Amino acid sequence: MKQRVLGKCGIMVGEIGHGLWGMGGWTGSDDATNRAAIRLSIAGGVTFFDSAAAYGDGYSDGLIGEVAAEFPGKTLVLASKIPPADGRWPSNPGKTLHEIFPRKHVLGCAEAIRAAFKRPIDLLQFHVWEDAWARDAEWQDTVAELKSNGTIRAFGLSLNRWQPENGIAAIETGLIDSVQVIYNLFDQAPEDALFPACRKHRVGVIARVPLDEGSLGGKLTADTVFPPNDWRSGYFKPRNLKRTLERLDALKTDMPEGMSLSELAMRFILSEPTVTTIIPGMRKAEHVAANIAASDHGHLPADVIAKLRAHRWDRTPQEWR
């Protein structure tokens, strides 16, 4: 597994990470399957694992903490996120930072995550963000406290869906080690302003939703229906499903011969040097094998990248998301 450095904090991670959201709220996996997938990732060279306190109400934090303890000889990087105090995703721009991430809330959640990991937190992130909060001393002082007392090694932000520029002011404070942003073959907007800011300030980039919640995995059809308790049942409502399938049909005309859609999507992201690591959800052994193989295959040729630029899909937050 090729390694990349997570910005100025200097933490080295494999360029393919393991996103754990699907293990805490999606259908199609169980505890035994989840554990097997994580173990297979570690065996394949994956070192970065991204969790959140909100994934299964702490399930994924405890899961990765337990499985990581089985590999004392491996240098694994465990990341998690503090949920907003009001339980709203994305964040409400009308709320103050103190309403969403007050010191007591952040410290309490950080301690719960540390206990679940059974070790200090390598990367702690806020799970939503508004750049109006960037200069607020409360989060700055709280993060400094967590670093000084050894609870965390690095701090980052998980940016709101389809708002990649809503984080640049925070980056410019110099206090952010990484940002997590939706970046994939459709969602190319982070390249415009966010990525240049990250390069300037040496901030690591964690690319989330690399397969657009599964559409770029190649299995979505007009008949796809997800169970009501699966988050994707809201995301792929008829309106978005139809538009997504139209985009996929157009994309397939530019696919290199012999390459799967998921490989194309992953290698597109790997070809962007600003990205530190990608965190696909990998709940099954075949997911792990396919994504590690994408890393082995390396960057896409320049002419392929040029064709894929035409499939950029700029979107704005909607209620169905």
ABEGO torsion letter per residue (X at the ends): XBBBBBEAAGBBBBABBBBAAAAAABBGBBAAAAAAAAAAAAAAGBABBBBBAABGGGAAAAAAAAAAAABAABBBBBBBBBBBAAGBOBBBAABBAAAABBAAAAAAAAAAAAAAAGBBBABBBBABBBAAAAABAAAAAAAAAAAAAGABABBBBBBBBGBAABAAAAAAAGABABBBBBBBAABAAAAAAAAAAAAAAGBBBBBBGAAGGGAAAGABBAABBBBAABAAAAAABAAAAAAAAAAAAAAAAABBBGBBAAAAAAAAAAABAABABBBBBBABAAAAAAAAAAAAAEBBBAAAAAAAAAABBBBBBBAAX
